[in-house]
Amino acid sequence: MKNIGKIVATEKMPTTVDEFYFWTDKVRIIKPFDVVKVDHIPPSGSNKNSITFGVVEEISHFTDSPSFLAGYISSDFGDVDHKPNTERIGMNYVKAKVVGNTEGIFTPVLDGHLVSLAGEEDVKKALGLDEIKNKLPCGYIDMYEPPDNIRIPVHFNSHFLIGPEGAHLNISGISGLAAKTSYAMFLLKAIQCQFLQNKKENESVAFVILNVKGKDLVAIDEPNKDLENRDKDIYEMLGLEPKPFTNVKYFYPYNKDFPTTYALKDDVKSQMKQGKAFQFKYIFEEDKDSIDLLFSNVDDPTQTMESIVNYISTGQGKFDGLTNWNELLTEIYEHTKKGDTGKDKEITISSWGKFYRLFRKTLDKSAIFASRLGDGEVRLQEQIKNIQKNDIYVIDVAKLDEETQGFVFGDVMRAVYDLKLGQIERKESEIPSKIIIFIDELNKYASKEVPKSSPILRQILDITERGCSLGIILFGAEQFRSDIHDRVKGNCSSYAYGRTNAIEVSKGDYQYVPPVYKFNLKNILGVSLSGRAFRYNLFVQPTMPIQQKGFSLQSLTQNSIPFAA
Amino acid sequence: MDKIIPFLEEQVGGICYRSYKYCVDEREVPSVNYEDNKLYTLQRDRYGETDTSLKSTKDIYRTAKQIEGSNPLFRYFLDGSRRIYKIDDIELGRKIFPIIGGQIGVACCERQSPSTFKKAILEHNLVMSLPSEADKDGKNSEQFFNAITQKINNLSKLLQYNLKFSKILTYSSKELAPGEKFENKGIAKIQDEMTECEKKIVAELVKKNLLNQDNYLLKDGSLQYKPMKSGDFRELSKIKSNYRCVIGLSKHFNPELSKDKSGKSNATKIAKLPLYHRTPAFMYQTDIVSTEVHFCIWYLRIRDVKYTESPFAGVVKIEKVLVTDDEIENGLSSDEIDLISANIINERSPVAYGTDTRWANHLYPIYLTEKYVKSQYISDLHFLNLF
């Protein structure tokens, strides 16, 4: 490959076991995360030089000008039109991080040794991509400028993403530009594709996706019309069929005339006609025990809300024998009146009043709390308990209010949990061995500010801590990683970072991130991957969504600066 | 591992004193070091240029502006430097002589475009300067010292680092005149060797037909080479045709050495030279070089005096060897002098401000060449430890 510079080891900047510096021509285009290789000393008893690989971290331009003033004077004492016969001598010097040596030699690389671009195989070797087992595509890397450019597929070790070695993925990035959802969908597609292609008796997967905004995910079994041949080529390079998701069922919140959704009426009707879309409801008889989920984001330091929920769900007072949500509401209202003697003396009237207000607000806003099911209407709990292998359930909660969204999400997690804990009468072999839940806006349910008593937070913590062994895998996305509960982040085995802002990267979560990574996170469209699956952090380019989507990533990918590690 | 000093002791039959080794250049007390150290008086009846009407100074700025952006006249830049070391003292025939070591670097760099500055020719030599007494037979000194050089180069220490001494120079062991020092004699020999290298590089450029009226060589320092006793280019008069397209530029000159036709010092006129003005060109000969070589010299101010530390900073002395009979008879064409001056004005930036105290007199391509030469030296520690 092409030689691009030579190692420089100075008194102040020596080469070390884990980094080195080299110079390149000032017009040589090189990017952070590019992999370079350096001729290094041979192992004992051999004449063949070993090769040390490095990942470019920082690039600086440097001239012999000792001060800004020298620059001013050199321009004929401040004449901006002055053109000198000789340009000031300058070069770029590059700091690179050592990522390995072909012979395991970690003696620092030597001054004056040649630095060159690496080939495809070299890059894979350098980044440890050649040793990945249980390959699951997770993106691709574009490296170098034409004519030296190379494109390298990147794979996860799926055992670190969806168990058994590790589980859960956390994706963060600012809204709209970070490609969080696109990237999550790409991974889900890759997982489904892999399980459909390699059918194993002991392993199977199913997906539960919550659509929390717009109509992003309510047509994932429809092909993306904007997908061009070059995008299809990328999917094929990664070993994926360039086709949308299969086995998809959509669940929309019930409403009298048309479901509470942002999806187009005709599309929903068509889906229903094809038997792949349903409206879901919560029936008092079956779902009354879940009302605690409605108050998960209510600050409850004295645990009065929790006491009321317990009071109701254990049927104390007159709460036994109620048959519908309205009766429940009426009964709660009764407890808000002065002089009532049948209630728990420890719960004050004002607490009942607060509970009543919140509960009534939710009931008024949403029609999903109903007395019984009609045609084409389902209960989510039941559906999830019957989920089949390779099924994808898309639950649309985008148009619901925040409390109801939380209620549905909590209920879904509870249902998945019950299913995987064997509390449902179903043959073990028929239950998908792994269920992946994808939820965007994770910060609503698992942020540091969510009350510790929140049942949803408890559920999420339980899943992230025990889910790996149970086969429940959480793919969560949020705008700001720093908002998320430490135990939730800490239990994720893989992390993906989309574009974010300067304030976010200045926070403690990014303390260990080198400045150049921070620069990429702020300025370059791409997904930075880290976690147990990789030897080094990787920066992969987002792929064009394979499925139809509410908005197009095309313009972003065209303008993006490729990748690196 | 074989070191040079014990080997030399054995070869020349002397006793070395293992005295302190050091780099002479770093110990020198700072002093004004002029690039011209010869007093010269201009020839009263001769003009250095064809325009004899020019009595005062001439503004070159307009010419410089006119040619701005076109291909510059200077394509090649030459600079030589040396680094001197006091290695040891050796006793030979009851006299003590210093052993002087040196690194000589002479480089010619080529400016292919404003952004491409490359080495054209480089001479980097390691040398030693020994007293002539070191050859005890004294019959065929050249052969004797060549043989020692060969043997030194085969010492394991030098082979290990792939280094070679190019030559052992000899200085006279004769009794010293008052004020003379053997050390200075040894240093002078190394200096002469450097000058010889410069002449060799100019000859090489000429041989390759690289110098012509559109591609001049700008040499750092004076062209007044004194005749040598040996060497291929010992007399400038014999090789002056090589200097047809060569300009010597002294950034540090002694203004008191320059006298006008009436024998008075030119210093005041030079100090008052306006910005981008040149003096009339003068013609002179000097016995030190050869009476057969005529030089045309003039002074040019390239920096405004308000920015410089002294009235002479910012003024350069320009020299050209007059080659043709016509030039010797009538002086250099005034147009050519203007063109050369204008091109030098256009070389005024970038500047080495902050990195070189001589920034006001320095031209950047020369500065770069000097930097390149010095970058090729092995470190002082490395050199001294060879001994």
Boltz contact constraints between the chains, C-beta under 6 A:
constraints:
  - contact:
      token1: [A, 66]
      token2: [B, 354]
      max_distance: 6.0
  - contact:
      token1: [A, 66]
      token2: [B, 355]
      max_distance: 6.0
  - contact:
      token1: [A, 67]
      token2: [B, 354]
      max_distance: 6.0
  - contact:
      token1: [A, 70]
      token2: [B, 353]
      max_distance: 6.0
  - contact:
      token1: [A, 70]
      token2: [B, 354]
      max_distance: 6.0
  - contact:
      token1: [A, 73]
      token2: [B, 351]
      max_distance: 6.0
  - contact:
      token1: [A, 73]
      token2: [B, 353]
      max_distance: 6.0
  - contact:
      token1: [A, 74]
      token2: [B, 349]
      max_distance: 6.0
  - contact:
      token1: [A, 74]
      token2: [B, 350]
      max_distance: 6.0
  - contact:
      token1: [A, 74]
      token2: [B, 351]
      max_distance: 6.0
  - contact:
      token1: [A, 76]
      token2: [B, 349]
      max_distance: 6.0
  - contact:
      token1: [A, 84]
      token2: [B, 349]
      max_distance: 6.0
  - contact:
      token1: [A, 84]
      token2: [B, 350]
      max_distance: 6.0
  - contact:
      token1: [A, 85]
      token2: [B, 72]
      max_distance: 6.0
  - contact:
      token1: [A, 85]
      token2: [B, 346]
      max_distance: 6.0
  - contact:
      token1: [A, 85]
      token2: [B, 347]
      max_distance: 6.0
  - contact:
      token1: [A, 86]
      token2: [B, 111]
      max_distance: 6.0
  - contact:
      token1: [A, 86]
      token2: [B, 114]
      max_distance: 6.0
  - contact:
      token1: [A, 86]
      token2: [B, 364]
      max_distance: 6.0
  - contact:
      token1: [A, 86]
      token2: [B, 365]
      max_distance: 6.0
  - contact:
      token1: [A, 87]
      token2: [B, 114]
      max_distance: 6.0
  - contact:
      token1: [A, 87]
      token2: [B, 115]
      max_distance: 6.0
  - contact:
      token1: [A, 88]
      token2: [B, 350]
      max_distance: 6.0
  - contact:
      token1: [A, 89]
      token2: [B, 368]
      max_distance: 6.0
